[in-house]
Amino acid sequence: MLQFITHPCVKYSIIEQVKMVLDGGCKWIQLRMPNLSIEEAKSIIEEIIPICKEFDAILIIEDYVELSKDLEVTGVHISKNVNKIAEIRNTLEGGPIIGVNVNTASDIFALKGIDVDYVSIISSKEENNLSHYAKIVDEVRTVGVELPIVAVGEFSIENIEAVMNTGVNGIALSESIIKAENPTEYTKTILSKLYN
């Protein structure tokens, strides 16, 4: 599974980013729009919803919980207020996907009994190595936790297979795609590596 996380960029707008990766075959968009007002975020989401529907792609909004509910997108990703996940699930009234950022196996264990659909491992630059992901996956799988795990990082085409070999269920990319000479073709190449 490949998730694309939008990223502030001078060269491409958020909408242009989404269109390019969808053209490349990505089926999971996470809209990350830090520091935008509710009105600004709503305007962007409303424009992206029909694009994602056209491509039959999942659309996840990072942190704008009320907008996620009001606009009926596929789900929400929580990077802040992780301790309020249960409350957020109640706000969303069940249906939408909920993802959450974690840093350690302990963070995942703390989600026991809370209705979360997947977790994204967010690592510091010092920790952004394959052994970090492998250690967390091993710790949680050893005790029977089967929650889907996504590795977040600026991985290269050359090491995607190695990342997946750590046991994660997917990867999330942002800058590495946007900074590619041709983001659409780069996305296609990433997907070919993931599914070969």
GIPE-V102586 format. One record per residue. RES is the residue in three letters. SS is DSSP state (H for helix, E for strand, - for the rest). PHI is phi in whole degrees, 0 to 359 (* if undefined). D_FIRST is the distance of its C-alpha to the first C-alpha in Angstrom with 2 decimals. Layout:
# GIPE-V102586
RES,SS,PHI,D_FIRST  RES,SS,PHI,D_FIRST
This chain:
# GIPE-V102586
MET,-,*,0.00  LEU,E,244,3.79  GLN,E,257,6.60  PHE,E,249,10.02  ILE,E,254,13.02  THR,-,298,16.30  HIS,-,216,19.01  PRO,-,305,22.81  CYS,-,208,23.87  VAL,-,288,27.26  LYS,-,287,26.12  TYR,-,231,23.74  SER,-,288,23.91  ILE,H,300,20.99  ILE,H,294,21.28  GLU,H,297,21.39  GLN,H,301,18.23  VAL,H,299,16.36  LYS,H,299,18.03  MET,H,295,17.23  VAL,H,286,13.45  LEU,H,294,13.55  ASP,H,299,15.95  GLY,-,278,13.60  GLY,-,107,11.10  CYS,-,294,8.65  LYS,-,242,8.44  TRP,E,219,8.19  ILE,E,249,11.32  GLN,E,247,12.94  LEU,E,278,16.60  ARG,-,251,18.33  MET,-,227,22.00  PRO,-,297,24.19  ASN,-,72,27.91  LEU,-,272,27.99  SER,-,290,30.43  ILE,H,303,29.48  GLU,H,295,31.03  GLU,H,296,29.19  ALA,H,297,25.78  LYS,H,299,26.71  SER,H,299,27.75  ILE,H,293,24.46  ILE,H,299,22.41  GLU,H,297,24.81  GLU,H,282,24.32  ILE,H,277,20.53  ILE,H,309,20.34  PRO,H,294,21.75  ILE,H,293,19.61  CYS,H,295,16.37  LYS,H,296,18.22  GLU,H,300,19.23  PHE,-,264,15.71  ASP,-,54,14.67  ALA,-,252,12.09  ILE,E,287,11.58  LEU,E,238,13.96  ILE,E,245,14.33  ILE,E,255,17.57  GLU,E,275,18.23  ASP,-,77,21.50  TYR,-,276,23.44  VAL,H,299,23.63  GLU,H,297,26.60  LEU,H,294,25.24  SER,H,301,22.03  LYS,H,288,24.44  ASP,H,297,26.97  LEU,-,266,24.70  GLU,-,55,22.66  VAL,-,279,19.18  THR,-,295,16.15  GLY,E,181,16.38  VAL,E,225,17.32  HIS,E,244,16.12  ILE,E,257,19.04  SER,-,254,19.86  LYS,-,234,23.56  ASN,-,56,25.75  VAL,H,301,23.41  ASN,H,288,26.58  LYS,H,251,26.77  ILE,H,302,23.57  ALA,H,299,25.77  GLU,H,296,27.89  ILE,H,295,24.99  ARG,H,300,23.78  ASN,H,295,27.38  THR,H,298,27.51  LEU,H,279,24.55  GLU,-,58,26.27  GLY,-,97,23.52  GLY,-,298,21.05  PRO,-,298,18.49  ILE,E,295,15.27  ILE,E,235,16.21  GLY,E,245,14.26  VAL,E,215,16.43  ASN,E,283,16.86  VAL,E,223,18.22  ASN,-,243,19.91  THR,-,219,21.05  ALA,H,297,20.94  SER,H,299,23.96  ASP,H,298,22.14  ILE,H,290,19.78  PHE,H,300,22.91  ALA,-,292,24.56  LEU,-,272,22.16  LYS,-,305,23.59  GLY,-,85,24.93  ILE,-,255,23.17  ASP,-,280,20.89  VAL,-,242,17.60  ASP,-,265,14.20  TYR,E,198,12.07  VAL,E,234,13.18  SER,E,246,12.40  ILE,E,279,14.50  ILE,-,255,16.72  SER,-,245,18.98  SER,-,288,22.22  LYS,-,300,22.81  GLU,-,292,24.79  GLU,-,267,22.05  ASN,-,286,19.20  ASN,-,223,19.22  LEU,H,295,17.31  SER,H,295,19.98  HIS,H,296,19.46  TYR,H,295,15.88  ALA,H,299,17.09  LYS,H,296,20.14  ILE,H,295,18.54  VAL,H,301,16.17  ASP,H,298,19.32  GLU,H,297,21.52  VAL,H,280,19.65  ARG,H,289,18.73  THR,H,301,22.36  VAL,-,259,23.68  GLY,-,87,21.43  VAL,-,278,19.05  GLU,-,252,15.87  LEU,-,303,14.30  PRO,E,302,10.49  ILE,E,238,10.35  VAL,E,247,8.46  ALA,E,270,10.38  VAL,E,256,11.94  GLY,-,178,13.99  GLU,-,266,15.22  PHE,-,288,13.92  SER,-,259,15.31  ILE,H,303,14.35  GLU,H,292,16.69  ASN,H,247,15.13  ILE,H,299,11.36  GLU,H,300,12.17  ALA,H,294,14.39  VAL,H,297,12.02  MET,H,295,9.75  ASN,-,290,13.22  THR,-,285,14.07  GLY,-,103,12.39  VAL,-,292,9.68  ASN,-,268,6.73  GLY,E,188,4.44  ILE,E,231,6.41  ALA,E,238,8.41  LEU,E,236,10.92  SER,-,218,14.15  GLU,H,302,17.36  SER,H,299,16.26  ILE,H,283,15.07  ILE,H,295,18.10  LYS,-,274,20.50  ALA,-,292,19.63  GLU,-,301,22.49  ASN,-,226,20.51  PRO,H,303,17.34  THR,H,294,16.46  GLU,H,292,16.98  TYR,H,297,15.23  THR,H,299,11.99  LYS,H,301,12.64  THR,H,294,13.32  ILE,H,304,10.22  LEU,H,296,8.20  SER,H,295,11.09  LYS,H,289,10.83  LEU,H,291,7.32  TYR,H,251,8.53  ASN,-,277,12.16
